[in-house]
Amino acid sequence: MINLLFPLGLAALISIPIIVFLHLRRERLPRVMVPSLLLWQNLPRPRQGQNNRRLPISLLLLLHLLAALLIALALTHPQWLGVFATGEQHRALLIDTSTSMAAESGFAQTRLDQARDYARNLINTMGEQDTFALVEVGTQARLLAAGGRQHQATLLAALDELQAGGTGSDIANGMILGQVALETIRDTESTGEQKMVVITDLERPVNSTLPPEQVDWMRIEGQPANRAIIALEARSRSADASAGYTVFARVANYGNESLLVHVHLFGDDELVDTRLATLQPNGETELTWTLPPGIQLLRAELAEPDALLADNQANLNLAQSRLVNVLLVSNTPEALERALAALPDVHTTTITPDDYQTMSQLNDLVIFDSVLPSDWPDGGVLLINPPVSDGPPLTVGPPRELASNRFGPPELVAPSAGQGQTLIQDLNLGSVTFGLVPQIQAPPWMRTQLAADGVPLILRGHIDQSEVVIWAFDLNQSNLTSKLAFPLLVARTVYQLVADPIPASLLVGESLTFVPGTQTDTLTLMYPDGTTQVQPVSRTLVLDTLMQPGIYTMVEQHGEETIYERFIAVNAGSPLESDLSPRAFPTDLVIPASLFNDTPETAQNQGAYQSVWPLLVCLALVVLMVEWLYIHR
């Protein structure tokens, strides 16, 4: 069986009619030296309409046509099965979808397009008993489809949906997925060959233990020269960003020639500045800007196109935090108001317990100081020193003094690792006294984060749409408010009860894990290409579909009201993927040897695809040599 790795190479066959035309012209217009043209006057003239174009068949013409045919076939990189395969075949197709596979490699195709063409040829020629598993090996390995001839349409559809994007290629785990998939779908009595087919722009591992008869390593080649923006960062010039930002960009040239490139900087889609940068061969240069405050999104672009367009721009999100609306319900709010006022992007509204009722406006966090609501409000809730109550929502007994308080500060016991100790981690609470402590009957959904003498002091839990933290002590009787740990504990509690900030930027293919607002019931993600997707809302949301470089818009809603609109900046440029020169297989990736445990007899019966194009090139050179000898005979 023969496969054409680059079918578009057949376009070179256009040279055949050109050669024929040139030979026609050469034979129709021969040059002859004669003493006079009078001898031609009496010759019989050809009849009108007679076609004198006749292709002269000559050895020179045949040699030219044969050389053109061999070169055109060599450009397709044909491969043939070196040993005739008998019976059914079972193949795991591992296709690299890292960012570098989006680079153009000639004939208006990307490297991924060429990988698709090769895989499509294999799938289209599968036999009745053959089975295939299609595995994407990008940042993470992923099984896309598996099955036999009856699943051919599913395999081809999954192949067409592949997108290049991500840093690194998880080939090792991809082989494990492919092996498991083949063992699942193939007949247990099957004796056909089983093989891994890896299609990537990485070079085959040096000193590899991969048996060549069981692993076809198809390396996609292309133009190595490329330039990219591999870093875009910003630093605030003041604590609250009121003095603006200092912006840094790093531009790399992965080519052997020096370049002049224009770098455009945009702020909120408006052009801020254009710089002319000189890039030395295989070198980098850094650019710096000073920008005023008020900009949310930055974008740097290279004006000149190249083989990989995805890394010619970089985006940065400066609006990582958001305004947090806090409702403080307290008769003595002074200490809490001071701590909250020191937090950036926090707006506090203070009311007395008598004025509290279900608020019509949405609050990110409600703090109850010495008052217990009839029900937990949606969103973040901080309950401090709850009064005696039979519930709901909480059962609280009369306060009592800790036994250790009589002899000094209590001994604090935090929960073991993995049970959530982030609120008090690295905080010095050894000199804190707590006074009378209410006796809380912790519900099953709450976990103790801090205790003294076996009595819970800080608890945390989640119920329905509420994220709840309880401080089981009276701030007026404790000396905590005079300690440095107090504003730190307030800040940690506030920021852990509201939505997490978004990173300034991510790389294509990276997953984003964050906690949406507790009042969010609908979350819509808009992709850079304009498509939208409604994400399921959960306590912890993982976005693993960020495969397009650009700006994503994420809208959180409660009913019909928009709570928050946030942006996710995703970039493709990185030193690993933007360097398109031949790269070695990462040495830190280990291929399990247990995947290849066939006996030598089985391995000898398995065919391996062999490249034919070197032979075709040699034959073309021989033909051209014969043509040269024929002309100069």
Secondary structure, DSSP 8 states (H G I E B T S, - for coil): -EEES-GGGGGGGGHHHHHHHHHHHHHHS-----S-SGGGTTS----TT---------HHHHHHHHHHHHHHHHHT-EEEESS---S-EEEEEEEE-SGGGGSEEETTEEHHHHHHHHHHHHHHT--TT-EEEEEEESSSEEEEEEEEGGGHHHHHHHHHT-----SS--HHHHHHHHHHHHHHHS-TT--SEEEEEEEESB---TT----TTTEEEEE------EEEEEEEEEEESSTTSTT-EEEEEEEEEESSS-EEEEEEEEETTEEEEEEEEEE-TT-EEEEEEEE-S---EEEEEESS--S--GGGEEEEES--S--EEEEEE-SS-HHHHHHHHTSTTEEEEEE-GGG----SS--SEEEEES---SS--SEEEEEES---EE-SS-EEEEEEE-GGGGGSS--EE---TTS--TTTTT---TT----EEEEEE--TTEEEEEEETTEEEEEEEEETTEEEEEE-S-TTTSSGGGSTHHHHHHHHHHHHHS-----S-EETT--EEE---TT--EEEEE-TTS-EEEE---SSEEE----S-EEEEEEEEETTEEEEEEEEEEE---HHHH--S-B---TT----GGG----HHHHHTS--EEE-HHHHHHHHHHHHHHHHHHHT-
